[in-house]
Amino acid sequence: MVVRCVWKHSTITGDGSKTFVLLLASLLRIIHATATKDPHMFQPHNSTEASEAATARHLADRLLEFALTELDKLIVLNVLPHGFRVSLENFTAKTQHDLSCQTLLVSFFRTRLGYAYCDFFRNLFCELLSHWKVKDDRPSFSMQFLNNSFLALHTQVSGVPVSCSRLIEGQVIHRDFATPCPQVRKQPLKAVVFNGYLQPKLLTTGDVLELRCGDKVTEDRGIVHFSSWTEKSVESIIATLQSFGVSVLLCALKQSSAVLAAATQAGMCLVECVSEEEISLFTQLSGVTPISDCRRIHPEHIATLTFCKPLLLGAHRYVHLDFHDCEERLKVKPCSLVICAPSEGQADQHACAFQDAFRMLLTALEPVRKTQTALEETIPSKKCTSLHADNISNGTACRVHLHQKCVTETGCVISAGGTFEFLLHHALHQYGHSCSVSVNTSAVVPVSQLLEKALLSVPRQIYSHNLKHFLQAQTRVVALIPKQPHALSANFIHTEGPLGDGKLSLCSCKNGNMSLKLLDLGLESVSCKYQLVLAVLQCLTNLLRINMVLRTHAVLHTESHDSLNAHSESSEGEDED
């Protein structure tokens, strides 16, 4: 279940798997220690074990409730002021002001692929995004399209150096020609897409042929007549396609030998078993609709291609095609990504990192509408005292609210290396102190302290090679926090872009002092971090709600079990037998 929670989180945000496990393990240890120390904290039970389990579940539930109601506000007031705004526009700009965006990508690829190729894949990523950027449209639209179509847009090649990774024009169909490919022609090519079979079948999957007693010669003649009719039907379809000047057939299903022979005789090239993702991409870029009824072929089914030829990538041959007027119609330059690596495993790792970069950016730079709505409903000016902001006037509280709305629309990043954890740890410490002063909580452990302690496990792992560096980093970050961290200046909303010295200023506090200079630690997304904490707390709650694990000898075939879980359960059952 933990693996599934981590996988679900990483498919959304594209990052944070290692931090997920570290934070979850730390929370489990802290909650276990707290429940063991005072098992009857909330409600007595018959046994100590039952009391500890009930206390752990109650603490996890309260911690999740606290995070859903208070955590976003603490981040807005204590973390975002030390952040640096970026926008999707900067990723495709070719100016010096895209330094923050470039650094964010480099930081991401460094954690996934190491130092050797982080700059190379950063440049390749930005080049791909610039090709697919739709003119006069939101860049997030292009990024979402690339993320959804990534399976059809990239090709993995093993046995080739990583430096051979590149972009190529047009689309790559990951199949070979079933018939001879067309000869090079000067005029554009015409192509169509078929969803079904071109030759009608006597039987399809699930059909049963029932032969009744009768004249066997008559039965044989009926089948022969049907076969002859289907062949004539194929000839009629090919003739119709020839009248439209079609020379390329893309088919979702495997076609019969009669269809292949007719297409070859007509000088048409046919590609069969094209994947659903590749057909969907082709239809979007060409603007045509697939043919479902072969008897009804119209001009809206005909696509115009600049070329259609074989492409050799590594040990495989594919179909390479490009669209005639795509740049004029869609305002984009279609291209495909070729990811090379010495081994198949490395190519897969690079491809996963590339797609996760899209997910990370979409999470980091898209507005967090849920958080924005929650702030609008739960942070009126009169309730700011719940966030220990007693010295803030109502007007200042309103400015903080507007500040959050602005930042979430454009995204916020922060210096890596534990900065987020140090800042949120300090905010939770102040929050717990204010709660203990205002309310008598001597009998109840403030749940904010549980998360406060667990957060430090992440920077401790980062600086595990040297404890002195951990203490220095924590001291440096805490020293930058003003005495009244919520008295924010509205100037922060307009702070964007690097300073003249080439380094990034991640904050302009009220006193105007620059803080958290970006050295070589890189950047990470505040929104991704926030989503990570929530995902960990949800996983924690689900774990502690389990009362007992029952082992079964039969594999449970449910949607929540994948092949790995099924194999593991069956193996355990065999061992017990």
PEWO-V892815 format. One line per field, one symbol per residue. phi: phi as a letter, one per 40 degrees, with the letter a starting at -180 (. if undefined). psi: psi as a letter, one per 20 degrees, with the letter a starting at -180 (. if undefined). A space follows every 10 residues. Layout:
phi->???
psi->???
This chain:
phi->.ccccccccc cccgagcccd cccccccccc cccccccbcc cbacbcbccc cccccccccc ccccccccbb cccccccbbd dbcbcbbccc cbcbbccccc cccccccccc ccbgccbccc cccccccccc cccccgaccc ccccccccbc dccbbcbbgb dccccabbcg bbccabccbd ccccbccccb bbbbcbccbd bcbbdgcbcb bccicccccc cccccccccc cccccccccc ccccgcbbbb bcbccccccc ccccccgbcb bbgccccccc ccccccgbbc ccbccbbbdc ccbbbcaaac bcbgcbbbbb abbcbccccb gbbdabbbbb acbccccccc cccccccccc ccccbccccc cccccccbbc ccbcccbfbc cccccccccc cccccccccb gabadcggcd cccccccccc ccccccccbc bccbcccccc cdcccccccc ccbccacccc cccccccccc cccbcccccc cccccagccc cgbcccabcc cgccafcccb cgbacccccc cccccccccc cccccccabb cbcbcccbcc bccccccccc ccccccc
psi->hgghgggggh igijrjgghg gghggggggg hghghhhmhk ggpqrhqhgh ggghgggggg ghgggghhhh ghhhgghigh hjrpprqhhh hiqlrijjgg gghggggghh hhirhhjghg hghhghgghh hjppqkrphh gghhghghjh hiiqpppqjq qhiiprqqqb qpplrrpirp qqqpqgqqqp qrpphbqhpq qgprpiqpoo oqpbohhggh hghghgghgh hhgghhghhg hhhikpippo phrprrhhgh ghhghikqqp prkpqhhhgg gghghhjrqq ohoiinprhi ipqpqgrorq poocjqprpp rqqgkhhhgi krnpqqpooq qhrhghghgh gghghhhggg hhhhiqpnhg ggghhhhjlr hijihikllh jprhgghhhg ghgghgghhi qprqpakjgg ggghghghgh ghghghghqn khippphhhg hghhhihghh hgkhiohhhg hgggggghhi prhniimqqi hhhjoqqqrh jiqpojqnah ijpqrlpoej haqqpgghgg hggghghggg ghgiiphqpp pqiqponrhi pahggggggh ghghhh.
